[in-house]
Amino acid sequence: MTNLATPLILLHEGQELIRPRDKLFYVLAGNGYYKCRNHRFFESCVKVGEGHPDLADHKEHFISMYPKIPQAVLEQIVGFFSAVEEKYNSEAYVLLAWDMQTEEVKVLAPEQKVSPGEAHYTLPVYPDNWILTGDVHSH
């Protein structure tokens, strides 16, 4: 279907799905209604509803394109967790971000309240050119 703000693709028998470049689109297939996303770091299709029996089947999928975390960065994270464990006998978090200017993984250690059984952090202010991509918990 055309002229929609969010594209909707009807998947007919024998038709190969050509993914639009839109960040979000939907696929109506025989076995379900799918919400699909194109993101800098992943491509996905997730079933969100019932399909239509006159259409071809589709499959859920997720393809990760996240950047790999360099070994030196992982070693810094493990070192931080070891230091927190030694000093406070507790768990900890670090946040992972993608720097869009340098195209590198960055690590942030946010302010956090920690104890032997839990850790809670407050999301810090970070540069506008960073995209938060995840967090790492110490255990």
N, CA, C and O atoms as a GROMACS GRO file, in nm:
protein
  556
    1MET      N    1   0.086  -0.118   0.000
    1MET     CA    2   0.000   0.000   0.000
    1MET      C    3   0.090   0.123   0.000
    1MET      O    4   0.195   0.123   0.064
    2THR      N    5   0.049   0.224  -0.069
    2THR     CA    6   0.130   0.344  -0.080
    2THR      C    7   0.060   0.462  -0.014
    2THR      O    8  -0.057   0.454   0.022
    3ASN      N    9   0.133   0.570   0.000
    3ASN     CA   10   0.085   0.695   0.057
    3ASN      C   11   0.045   0.684   0.205
    3ASN      O   12  -0.035   0.764   0.254
    4LEU      N   13   0.099   0.587   0.274
    4LEU     CA   14   0.077   0.576   0.418
    4LEU      C   15   0.196   0.637   0.491
    4LEU      O   16   0.309   0.629   0.442
    5ALA      N   17   0.171   0.696   0.606
    5ALA     CA   18   0.282   0.751   0.685
    5ALA      C   19   0.375   0.638   0.728
    5ALA      O   20   0.497   0.655   0.729
    6THR      N   21   0.318   0.524   0.762
    6THR     CA   22   0.396   0.405   0.795
    6THR      C   23   0.360   0.298   0.694
    6THR      O   24   0.243   0.258   0.686
    7PRO      N   25   0.456   0.250   0.615
    7PRO     CA   26   0.424   0.153   0.509
    7PRO      C   27   0.364   0.022   0.563
    7PRO      O   28   0.402  -0.025   0.670
    8LEU      N   29   0.273  -0.033   0.487
    8LEU     CA   30   0.211  -0.163   0.514
    8LEU      C   31   0.231  -0.247   0.389
    8LEU      O   32   0.190  -0.209   0.279
    9ILE      N   33   0.296  -0.363   0.406
    9ILE     CA   34   0.323  -0.452   0.294
    9ILE      C   35   0.234  -0.574   0.308
    9ILE      O   36   0.232  -0.639   0.412
   10LEU      N   37   0.159  -0.607   0.202
   10LEU     CA   38   0.081  -0.730   0.198
   10LEU      C   39   0.169  -0.834   0.131
   10LEU      O   40   0.210  -0.816   0.016
   11LEU      N   41   0.198  -0.943   0.200
   11LEU     CA   42   0.291  -1.043   0.150
   11LEU      C   43   0.215  -1.154   0.076
   11LEU      O   44   0.156  -1.242   0.138
   12HIS      N   45   0.217  -1.147  -0.058
   12HIS     CA   46   0.146  -1.244  -0.142
   12HIS      C   47   0.234  -1.365  -0.169
   12HIS      O   48   0.357  -1.357  -0.161
   13GLU      N   49   0.170  -1.479  -0.203
   13GLU     CA   50   0.243  -1.602  -0.236
   13GLU      C   51   0.344  -1.575  -0.347
   13GLU      O   52   0.314  -1.507  -0.445
   14GLY      N   53   0.463  -1.630  -0.329
   14GLY     CA   54   0.568  -1.616  -0.429
   14GLY      C   55   0.638  -1.480  -0.429
   14GLY      O   56   0.733  -1.460  -0.504
   15GLN      N   57   0.593  -1.389  -0.346
   15GLN     CA   58   0.652  -1.255  -0.340
   15GLN      C   59   0.766  -1.253  -0.239
   15GLN      O   60   0.750  -1.299  -0.126
   16GLU      N   61   0.880  -1.201  -0.281
   16GLU     CA   62   0.992  -1.182  -0.189
   16GLU      C   63   0.976  -1.047  -0.121
   16GLU      O   64   0.950  -0.946  -0.187
   17LEU      N   65   0.990  -1.046   0.010
   17LEU     CA   66   0.977  -0.920   0.084
   17LEU      C   67   1.098  -0.831   0.055
   17LEU      O   68   1.211  -0.868   0.085
   18ILE      N   69   1.072  -0.716  -0.001
   18ILE     CA   70   1.176  -0.615  -0.020
   18ILE      C   71   1.152  -0.512   0.089
   18ILE      O   72   1.055  -0.438   0.086
   19ARG      N   73   1.244  -0.509   0.186
   19ARG     CA   74   1.227  -0.422   0.302
   19ARG      C   75   1.239  -0.276   0.260
   19ARG      O   76   1.336  -0.238   0.195
   20PRO      N   77   1.141  -0.194   0.296
   20PRO     CA   78   1.157  -0.050   0.271
   20PRO      C   79   1.265   0.005   0.364
   20PRO      O   80   1.303  -0.061   0.461
   21ARG      N   81   1.313   0.122   0.336
   21ARG     CA   82   1.417   0.184   0.419
   21ARG      C   83   1.359   0.258   0.539
   21ARG      O   84   1.434   0.308   0.623
   22ASP      N   85   1.228   0.266   0.547
   22ASP     CA   86   1.163   0.334   0.659
   22ASP      C   87   1.207   0.273   0.792
   22ASP      O   88   1.235   0.153   0.800
   23LYS      N   89   1.213   0.356   0.896
   23LYS     CA   90   1.251   0.306   1.028
   23LYS      C   91   1.149   0.206   1.081
   23LYS      O   92   1.185   0.114   1.155
   24LEU      N   93   1.023   0.224   1.045
   24LEU     CA   94   0.916   0.137   1.092
   24LEU      C   95   0.823   0.105   0.974
   24LEU      O   96   0.788   0.193   0.896
   25PHE      N   97   0.785  -0.021   0.963
   25PHE     CA   98   0.684  -0.062   0.864
   25PHE      C   99   0.617  -0.188   0.914
   25PHE      O  100   0.664  -0.252   1.008
   26TYR      N  101   0.507  -0.223   0.852
   26TYR     CA  102   0.430  -0.341   0.891
   26TYR      C  103   0.418  -0.436   0.773
   26TYR      O  104   0.417  -0.395   0.657
   27VAL      N  105   0.410  -0.566   0.805
   27VAL     CA  106   0.389  -0.669   0.704
   27VAL      C  107   0.265  -0.748   0.747
   27VAL      O  108   0.259  -0.799   0.859
   28LEU      N  109   0.168  -0.757   0.657
   28LEU     CA  110   0.052  -0.842   0.679
   28LEU      C  111   0.074  -0.969   0.599
   28LEU      O  112   0.083  -0.966   0.477
   29ALA      N  113   0.083  -1.083   0.671
   29ALA     CA  114   0.112  -1.211   0.609
   29ALA      C  115   0.003  -1.312   0.647
   29ALA      O  116  -0.087  -1.281   0.725
   30GLY      N  117   0.013  -1.431   0.590
   30GLY     CA  118  -0.086  -1.534   0.618
   30GLY      C  119  -0.086  -1.578   0.763
   30GLY      O  120  -0.191  -1.609   0.819
   31ASN      N  121   0.031  -1.582   0.825
   31ASN     CA  122   0.043  -1.631   0.962
   31ASN      C  123   0.057  -1.520   1.066
   31ASN      O  124   0.087  -1.548   1.182
   32GLY      N  125   0.037  -1.396   1.027
   32GLY     CA  126   0.046  -1.290   1.126
   32GLY      C  127   0.062  -1.151   1.068
   32GLY      O  128   0.081  -1.131   0.948
   33TYR      N  129   0.052  -1.056   1.159
   33TYR     CA  130   0.071  -0.914   1.131
   33TYR      C  131   0.199  -0.877   1.203
   33TYR      O  132   0.209  -0.898   1.324
   34TYR      N  133   0.298  -0.822   1.132
   34TYR     CA  134   0.432  -0.802   1.185
   34TYR      C  135   0.470  -0.654   1.191
   34TYR      O  136   0.445  -0.578   1.097
   35LYS      N  137   0.529  -0.617   1.301
   35LYS     CA  138   0.588  -0.484   1.317
   35LYS      C  139   0.737  -0.500   1.289
   35LYS      O  140   0.805  -0.580   1.354
   36CYS      N  141   0.786  -0.425   1.192
   36CYS     CA  142   0.925  -0.439   1.149
   36CYS      C  143   1.000  -0.308   1.165
   36CYS      O  144   0.944  -0.200   1.145
   37ARG      N  145   1.127  -0.318   1.202
   37ARG     CA  146   1.207  -0.197   1.224
   37ARG      C  147   1.342  -0.208   1.153
   37ARG      O  148   1.402  -0.315   1.146
   38ASN      N  149   1.385  -0.096   1.101
   38ASN     CA  150   1.520  -0.079   1.048
   38ASN      C  151   1.588   0.023   1.138
   38ASN      O  152   1.545   0.138   1.146
   39HIS      N  153   1.693  -0.019   1.204
   39HIS     CA  154   1.765   0.068   1.297
   39HIS      C  155   1.912   0.059   1.262
   39HIS      O  156   1.956  -0.037   1.199
   40ARG      N  157   1.987   0.156   1.302
   40ARG     CA  158   2.130   0.155   1.274
   40ARG      C  159   2.197   0.028   1.327
   40ARG      O  160   2.293  -0.022   1.269
   41PHE      N  161   2.145  -0.024   1.439
   41PHE     CA  162   2.208  -0.137   1.504
   41PHE      C  163   2.134  -0.270   1.492
   41PHE      O  164   2.184  -0.372   1.539
   42PHE      N  165   2.017  -0.271   1.432
   42PHE     CA  166   1.945  -0.397   1.415
   42PHE      C  167   1.836  -0.385   1.310
   42PHE      O  168   1.794  -0.276   1.270
   43GLU      N  169   1.792  -0.504   1.265
   43GLU     CA  170   1.677  -0.517   1.176
   43GLU      C  171   1.587  -0.622   1.241
   43GLU      O  172   1.635  -0.728   1.283
   44SER      N  173   1.457  -0.593   1.251
   44SER     CA  174   1.368  -0.688   1.319
   44SER      C  175   1.230  -0.693   1.257
   44SER      O  176   1.186  -0.598   1.193
   45CYS      N  177   1.162  -0.806   1.278
   45CYS     CA  178   1.020  -0.823   1.248
   45CYS      C  179   0.962  -0.907   1.361
   45CYS      O  180   1.010  -1.018   1.388
   46VAL      N  181   0.858  -0.854   1.428
   46VAL     CA  182   0.797  -0.920   1.542
   46VAL      C  183   0.647  -0.932   1.518
   46VAL      O  184   0.582  -0.834   1.481
   47LYS      N  185   0.594  -1.051   1.538
   47LYS     CA  186   0.450  -1.074   1.520
   47LYS      C  187   0.373  -0.999   1.628
   47LYS      O  188   0.401  -1.012   1.747
   48VAL      N  189   0.273  -0.920   1.583
   48VAL     CA  190   0.194  -0.841   1.678
   48VAL      C  191   0.044  -0.869   1.667
   48VAL      O  192  -0.035  -0.816   1.745
   49GLY      N  193   0.004  -0.952   1.572
   49GLY     CA  194  -0.138  -0.979   1.556
   49GLY      C  195  -0.163  -1.092   1.458
   49GLY      O  196  -0.070  -1.155   1.406
   50GLU      N  197  -0.290  -1.115   1.433
   50GLU     CA  198  -0.330  -1.222   1.342
   50GLU      C  199  -0.314  -1.179   1.197
   50GLU      O  200  -0.320  -1.061   1.164
   51GLY      N  201  -0.294  -1.278   1.110
   51GLY     CA  202  -0.274  -1.252   0.968
   51GLY      C  203  -0.401  -1.270   0.887
   51GLY      O  204  -0.513  -1.267   0.940
   52HIS      N  205  -0.381  -1.289   0.758
   52HIS     CA  206  -0.493  -1.309   0.666
   52HIS      C  207  -0.463  -1.436   0.586
   52HIS      O  208  -0.355  -1.447   0.528
   53PRO      N  209  -0.556  -1.531   0.582
   53PRO     CA  210  -0.529  -1.661   0.520
   53PRO      C  211  -0.498  -1.657   0.370
   53PRO      O  212  -0.444  -1.754   0.317
   54ASP      N  213  -0.530  -1.551   0.302
   54ASP     CA  214  -0.503  -1.543   0.158
   54ASP      C  215  -0.360  -1.499   0.126
   54ASP      O  216  -0.324  -1.488   0.009
   55LEU      N  217  -0.280  -1.473   0.229
   55LEU     CA  218  -0.146  -1.421   0.208
   55LEU      C  219  -0.040  -1.526   0.242
   55LEU      O  220  -0.069  -1.626   0.308
   56ALA      N  221   0.083  -1.502   0.198
   56ALA     CA  222   0.196  -1.591   0.226
   56ALA      C  223   0.241  -1.574   0.371
   56ALA      O  224   0.216  -1.471   0.433
   57ASP      N  225   0.306  -1.676   0.423
   57ASP     CA  226   0.358  -1.671   0.559
   57ASP      C  227   0.487  -1.591   0.566
   57ASP      O  228   0.556  -1.572   0.466
   58HIS      N  229   0.517  -1.543   0.686
   58HIS     CA  230   0.638  -1.465   0.714
   58HIS      C  231   0.698  -1.521   0.842
   58HIS      O  232   0.633  -1.600   0.911
   59LYS      N  233   0.819  -1.481   0.876
   59LYS     CA  234   0.884  -1.527   0.999
   59LYS      C  235   0.935  -1.409   1.079
   59LYS      O  236   0.981  -1.308   1.024
   60GLU      N  237   0.926  -1.422   1.211
   60GLU     CA  238   0.989  -1.324   1.298
   60GLU      C  239   1.140  -1.337   1.284
   60GLU      O  240   1.192  -1.446   1.259
   61HIS      N  241   1.210  -1.226   1.299
   61HIS     CA  242   1.356  -1.232   1.297
   61HIS      C  243   1.417  -1.109   1.362
   61HIS      O  244   1.353  -1.005   1.378
   62PHE      N  245   1.542  -1.125   1.400
   62PHE     CA  246   1.622  -1.016   1.455
   62PHE      C  247   1.763  -1.034   1.404
   62PHE      O  248   1.822  -1.141   1.420
   63ILE      N  249   1.816  -0.931   1.342
   63ILE     CA  250   1.954  -0.934   1.294
   63ILE      C  251   2.029  -0.822   1.365
   63ILE      O  252   1.998  -0.704   1.348
   64SER      N  253   2.127  -0.860   1.444
   64SER     CA  254   2.206  -0.761   1.519
   64SER      C  255   2.317  -0.704   1.432
   64SER      O  256   2.387  -0.777   1.363
   65MET      N  257   2.330  -0.574   1.438
   65MET     CA  258   2.440  -0.506   1.370
   65MET      C  259   2.513  -0.414   1.468
   65MET      O  260   2.581  -0.319   1.430
   66TYR      N  261   2.496  -0.447   1.600
   66TYR     CA  262   2.563  -0.368   1.702
   66TYR      C  263   2.713  -0.380   1.682
   66TYR      O  264   2.764  -0.485   1.643
   67PRO      N  265   2.784  -0.270   1.710
   67PRO     CA  266   2.930  -0.277   1.698
   67PRO      C  267   2.987  -0.367   1.807
   67PRO      O  268   2.935  -0.373   1.918
   68LYS      N  269   3.093  -0.437   1.773
   68LYS     CA  270   3.160  -0.523   1.871
   68LYS      C  271   3.230  -0.437   1.975
   68LYS      O  272   3.283  -0.330   1.944
   69ILE      N  273   3.231  -0.487   2.097
   69ILE     CA  274   3.298  -0.417   2.206
   69ILE      C  275   3.444  -0.463   2.206
   69ILE      O  276   3.470  -0.582   2.218
   70PRO      N  277   3.538  -0.371   2.191
   70PRO     CA  278   3.680  -0.410   2.188
   70PRO      C  279   3.723  -0.477   2.319
   70PRO      O  280   3.671  -0.446   2.426
   71GLN      N  281   3.818  -0.568   2.308
   71GLN     CA  282   3.867  -0.642   2.425
   71GLN      C  283   3.917  -0.547   2.533
   71GLN      O  284   3.891  -0.570   2.651
   72ALA      N  285   3.988  -0.442   2.496
   72ALA     CA  286   4.042  -0.348   2.595
   72ALA      C  287   3.930  -0.281   2.674
   72ALA      O  288   3.945  -0.255   2.794
   73VAL      N  289   3.818  -0.253   2.608
   73VAL     CA  290   3.703  -0.192   2.676
   73VAL      C  291   3.642  -0.292   2.774
   73VAL      O  292   3.609  -0.256   2.887
   74LEU      N  293   3.628  -0.418   2.732
   74LEU     CA  294   3.576  -0.521   2.823
   74LEU      C  295   3.668  -0.539   2.943
   74LEU      O  296   3.621  -0.558   3.055
   75GLU      N  297   3.797  -0.532   2.920
   75GLU     CA  298   3.892  -0.544   3.032
   75GLU      C  299   3.877  -0.429   3.130
   75GLU      O  300   3.888  -0.449   3.251
   76GLN      N  301   3.853  -0.308   3.081
   76GLN     CA  302   3.829  -0.193   3.170
   76GLN      C  303   3.702  -0.214   3.253
   76GLN      O  304   3.700  -0.184   3.372
   77ILE      N  305   3.598  -0.265   3.189
   77ILE     CA  306   3.472  -0.288   3.258
   77ILE      C  307   3.491  -0.391   3.370
   77ILE      O  308   3.447  -0.370   3.483
   78VAL      N  309   3.557  -0.503   3.338
   78VAL     CA  310   3.582  -0.607   3.438
   78VAL      C  311   3.668  -0.551   3.551
   78VAL      O  312   3.645  -0.583   3.667
   79GLY      N  313   3.767  -0.470   3.517
   79GLY     CA  314   3.852  -0.407   3.620
   79GLY      C  315   3.771  -0.316   3.712
   79GLY      O  316   3.792  -0.316   3.833
   80PHE      N  317   3.679  -0.240   3.654
   80PHE     CA  318   3.593  -0.153   3.735
   80PHE      C  319   3.507  -0.236   3.830
   80PHE      O  320   3.497  -0.205   3.948
   81PHE      N  321   3.447  -0.343   3.777
   81PHE     CA  322   3.363  -0.429   3.861
   81PHE      C  323   3.446  -0.492   3.974
   81PHE      O  324   3.398  -0.501   4.087
   82SER      N  325   3.567  -0.533   3.944
   82SER     CA  326   3.654  -0.591   4.048
   82SER      C  327   3.686  -0.490   4.157
   82SER      O  328   3.684  -0.523   4.275
   83ALA      N  329   3.714  -0.365   4.116
   83ALA     CA  330   3.745  -0.260   4.214
   83ALA      C  331   3.624  -0.229   4.302
   83ALA      O  332   3.638  -0.208   4.422
   84VAL      N  333   3.504  -0.225   4.243
   84VAL     CA  334   3.381  -0.200   4.320
   84VAL      C  335   3.357  -0.315   4.418
   84VAL      O  336   3.323  -0.292   4.534
   85GLU      N  337   3.374  -0.438   4.372
   85GLU     CA  338   3.356  -0.555   4.458
   85GLU      C  339   3.454  -0.551   4.576
   85GLU      O  340   3.416  -0.577   4.690
   86GLU      N  341   3.579  -0.519   4.546
   86GLU     CA  342   3.681  -0.516   4.652
   86GLU      C  343   3.655  -0.404   4.754
   86GLU      O  344   3.670  -0.425   4.874
   87LYS      N  345   3.615  -0.286   4.705
   87LYS     CA  346   3.597  -0.172   4.794
   87LYS      C  347   3.462  -0.175   4.867
   87LYS      O  348   3.456  -0.144   4.986
   88TYR      N  349   3.354  -0.212   4.796
   88TYR     CA  350   3.219  -0.201   4.853
   88TYR      C  351   3.150  -0.336   4.876
   88TYR      O  352   3.041  -0.342   4.932
   89ASN      N  353   3.214  -0.445   4.831
   89ASN     CA  354   3.153  -0.578   4.841
   89ASN      C  355   3.013  -0.576   4.779
   89ASN      O  356   2.917  -0.622   4.840
   90SER      N  357   3.003  -0.522   4.658
   90SER     CA  358   2.871  -0.505   4.597
   90SER      C  359   2.875  -0.520   4.446
   90SER      O  360   2.980  -0.534   4.384
   91GLU      N  361   2.754  -0.518   4.390
   91GLU     CA  362   2.734  -0.520   4.246
   91GLU      C  363   2.754  -0.379   4.191
   91GLU      O  364   2.768  -0.283   4.266
   92ALA      N  365   2.755  -0.368   4.057
   92ALA     CA  366   2.767  -0.237   3.993
   92ALA      C  367   2.720  -0.247   3.848
   92ALA      O  368   2.702  -0.356   3.794
   93TYR      N  369   2.701  -0.130   3.788
   93TYR     CA  370   2.663  -0.118   3.647
   93TYR      C  371   2.760  -0.026   3.575
   93TYR      O  372   2.822   0.061   3.636
   94VAL      N  373   2.773  -0.047   3.445
   94VAL     CA  374   2.828   0.054   3.355
   94VAL      C  375   2.732   0.063   3.237
   94VAL      O  376   2.662  -0.032   3.205
   95LEU      N  377   2.731   0.178   3.174
   95LEU     CA  378   2.647   0.199   3.055
   95LEU      C  379   2.734   0.198   2.931
   95LEU      O  380   2.850   0.242   2.935
   96LEU      N  381   2.678   0.148   2.822
   96LEU     CA  382   2.748   0.148   2.694
   96LEU      C  383   2.681   0.248   2.601
   96LEU      O  384   2.558   0.257   2.595
   97ALA      N  385   2.762   0.324   2.531
   97ALA     CA  386   2.711   0.423   2.437
   97ALA      C  387   2.792   0.415   2.308
   97ALA      O  388   2.907   0.372   2.307
   98TRP      N  389   2.730   0.458   2.200
   98TRP     CA  390   2.796   0.467   2.070
   98TRP      C  391   2.819   0.614   2.041
   98TRP      O  392   2.724   0.693   2.038
   99ASP      N  393   2.945   0.651   2.020
   99ASP     CA  394   2.980   0.788   1.985
   99ASP      C  395   2.969   0.801   1.834
   99ASP      O  396   3.047   0.742   1.760
  100MET      N  397   2.871   0.878   1.788
  100MET     CA  398   2.845   0.890   1.644
  100MET      C  399   2.954   0.966   1.571
  100MET      O  400   2.970   0.951   1.449
  101GLN      N  401   3.031   1.050   1.643
  101GLN     CA  402   3.139   1.125   1.576
  101GLN      C  403   3.263   1.038   1.557
  101GLN      O  404   3.320   1.035   1.449
  102THR      N  405   3.304   0.968   1.663
  102THR     CA  406   3.426   0.888   1.654
  102THR      C  407   3.398   0.744   1.611
  102THR      O  408   3.490   0.669   1.579
  103GLU      N  409   3.268   0.706   1.610
  103GLU     CA  410   3.225   0.570   1.579
  103GLU      C  411   3.297   0.468   1.667
  103GLU      O  412   3.356   0.371   1.620
  104GLU      N  413   3.290   0.495   1.799
  104GLU     CA  414   3.351   0.407   1.899
  104GLU      C  415   3.251   0.379   2.011
  104GLU      O  416   3.159   0.457   2.037
  105VAL      N  417   3.271   0.264   2.076
  105VAL     CA  418   3.194   0.231   2.195
  105VAL      C  419   3.254   0.310   2.311
  105VAL      O  420   3.375   0.313   2.330
  106LYS      N  421   3.167   0.374   2.388
  106LYS     CA  422   3.208   0.449   2.507
  106LYS      C  423   3.146   0.383   2.629
  106LYS      O  424   3.039   0.322   2.620
  107VAL      N  425   3.213   0.395   2.743
  107VAL     CA  426   3.166   0.337   2.868
  107VAL      C  427   3.146   0.449   2.970
  107VAL      O  428   3.233   0.534   2.988
  108LEU      N  429   3.030   0.447   3.035
  108LEU     CA  430   3.001   0.544   3.141
  108LEU      C  431   2.976   0.467   3.270
  108LEU      O  432   2.905   0.366   3.269
  109ALA      N  433   3.032   0.514   3.379
  109ALA     CA  434   3.002   0.457   3.510
  109ALA      C  435   2.911   0.559   3.579
  109ALA      O  436   2.960   0.657   3.635
  110PRO      N  437   2.779   0.536   3.575
  110PRO     CA  438   2.688   0.634   3.633
  110PRO      C  439   2.692   0.633   3.785
  110PRO      O  440   2.737   0.536   3.847
  111GLU      N  441   2.645   0.742   3.844
  111GLU     CA  442   2.631   0.745   3.988
  111GLU      C  443   2.530   0.636   4.025
  111GLU      O  444   2.426   0.622   3.962
  112GLN      N  445   2.564   0.559   4.129
  112GLN     CA  446   2.478   0.447   4.164
  112GLN      C  447   2.479   0.421   4.314
  112GLN      O  448   2.574   0.454   4.385
  113LYS      N  449   2.371   0.362   4.360
  113LYS     CA  450   2.359   0.315   4.498
  113LYS      C  451   2.375   0.165   4.493
  113LYS      O  452   2.300   0.096   4.424
  114VAL      N  453   2.474   0.114   4.566
  114VAL     CA  454   2.507  -0.027   4.556
  114VAL      C  455   2.502  -0.095   4.693
  114VAL      O  456   2.519  -0.032   4.797
  115SER      N  457   2.479  -0.225   4.689
  115SER     CA  458   2.482  -0.309   4.808
  115SER      C  459   2.517  -0.450   4.761
  115SER      O  460   2.520  -0.476   4.641
  116PRO      N  461   2.544  -0.541   4.855
  116PRO     CA  462   2.579  -0.676   4.812
  116PRO      C  463   2.472  -0.744   4.726
  116PRO      O  464   2.505  -0.830   4.645
  117GLY      N  465   2.345  -0.706   4.740
  117GLY     CA  466   2.240  -0.774   4.666
  117GLY      C  467   2.181  -0.696   4.551
  117GLY      O  468   2.100  -0.750   4.475
  118GLU      N  469   2.219  -0.570   4.534
  118GLU     CA  470   2.158  -0.492   4.427
  118GLU      C  471   2.237  -0.365   4.396
  118GLU      O  472   2.324  -0.323   4.472
  119ALA      N  473   2.205  -0.307   4.282
  119ALA     CA  474   2.264  -0.180   4.240
  119ALA      C  475   2.158  -0.104   4.159
  119ALA      O  476   2.087  -0.163   4.078
  120HIS      N  477   2.149   0.026   4.184
  120HIS     CA  478   2.057   0.112   4.111
  120HIS      C  479   2.135   0.234   4.065
  120HIS      O  480   2.214   0.290   4.140
  121TYR      N  481   2.111   0.275   3.940
  121TYR     CA  482   2.183   0.392   3.891
  121TYR      C  483   2.086   0.497   3.840
  121TYR      O  484   1.970   0.470   3.808
  122THR      N  485   2.136   0.619   3.834
  122THR     CA  486   2.064   0.732   3.777
  122THR      C  487   2.125   0.759   3.641
  122THR      O  488   2.247   0.767   3.627
  123LEU      N  489   2.040   0.773   3.542
  123LEU     CA  490   2.089   0.799   3.406
  123LEU      C  491   2.162   0.934   3.403
  123LEU      O  492   2.102   1.036   3.436
  124PRO      N  493   2.289   0.935   3.366
  124PRO     CA  494   2.364   1.060   3.364
  124PRO      C  495   2.339   1.143   3.238
  124PRO      O  496   2.280   1.094   3.141
  125VAL      N  497   2.381   1.266   3.242
  125VAL     CA  498   2.382   1.350   3.122
  125VAL      C  499   2.501   1.304   3.039
  125VAL      O  500   2.610   1.282   3.092
  126TYR      N  501   2.481   1.291   2.911
  126TYR     CA  502   2.588   1.247   2.822
  126TYR      C  503   2.583   1.331   2.694
  126TYR      O  504   2.481   1.394   2.667
  127PRO      N  505   2.691   1.332   2.616
  127PRO     CA  506   2.695   1.416   2.496
  127PRO      C  507   2.583   1.384   2.397
  127PRO      O  508   2.539   1.269   2.387
  128ASP      N  509   2.538   1.485   2.325
  128ASP     CA  510   2.431   1.469   2.226
  128ASP      C  511   2.468   1.372   2.114
  128ASP      O  512   2.379   1.312   2.052
  129ASN      N  513   2.596   1.356   2.086
  129ASN     CA  514   2.639   1.269   1.978
  129ASN      C  515   2.656   1.124   2.024
  129ASN      O  516   2.710   1.042   1.949
  130TRP      N  517   2.612   1.091   2.145
  130TRP     CA  518   2.618   0.954   2.195
  130TRP      C  519   2.478   0.894   2.192
  130TRP      O  520   2.380   0.962   2.221
  131ILE      N  521   2.470   0.765   2.157
  131ILE     CA  522   2.347   0.688   2.164
  131ILE      C  523   2.368   0.581   2.269
  131ILE      O  524   2.458   0.498   2.257
  132LEU      N  525   2.286   0.580   2.373
  132LEU     CA  526   2.296   0.473   2.472
  132LEU      C  527   2.251   0.343   2.408
  132LEU      O  528   2.144   0.337   2.346
  133THR      N  529   2.334   0.239   2.422
  133THR     CA  530   2.303   0.111   2.357
  133THR      C  531   2.281  -0.002   2.456
  133THR      O  532   2.234  -0.109   2.418
  134GLY      N  533   2.313   0.019   2.583
  134GLY     CA  534   2.290  -0.088   2.680
  134GLY      C  535   2.361  -0.062   2.811
  134GLY      O  536   2.427   0.040   2.831
  135ASP      N  537   2.345  -0.158   2.900
  135ASP     CA  538   2.419  -0.153   3.026
  135ASP      C  539   2.477  -0.291   3.054
  135ASP      O  540   2.433  -0.392   2.999
  136VAL      N  541   2.578  -0.291   3.140
  136VAL     CA  542   2.643  -0.416   3.179
  136VAL      C  543   2.636  -0.423   3.331
  136VAL      O  544   2.677  -0.330   3.400
  137HIS      N  545   2.584  -0.535   3.382
  137HIS     CA  546   2.572  -0.557   3.525
  137HIS      C  547   2.687  -0.650   3.565
  137HIS      O  548   2.729  -0.735   3.488
  138SER      N  549   2.737  -0.632   3.686
  138SER     CA  550   2.860  -0.700   3.726
  138SER      C  551   2.851  -0.850   3.746
  138SER      O  552   2.955  -0.914   3.763
  139HIS      N  553   2.734  -0.909   3.743
  139HIS     CA  554   2.732  -1.055   3.760
  139HIS      C  555   2.643  -1.123   3.656
  139HIS      O  556   2.631  -1.246   3.656
   0.00000   0.00000   0.00000
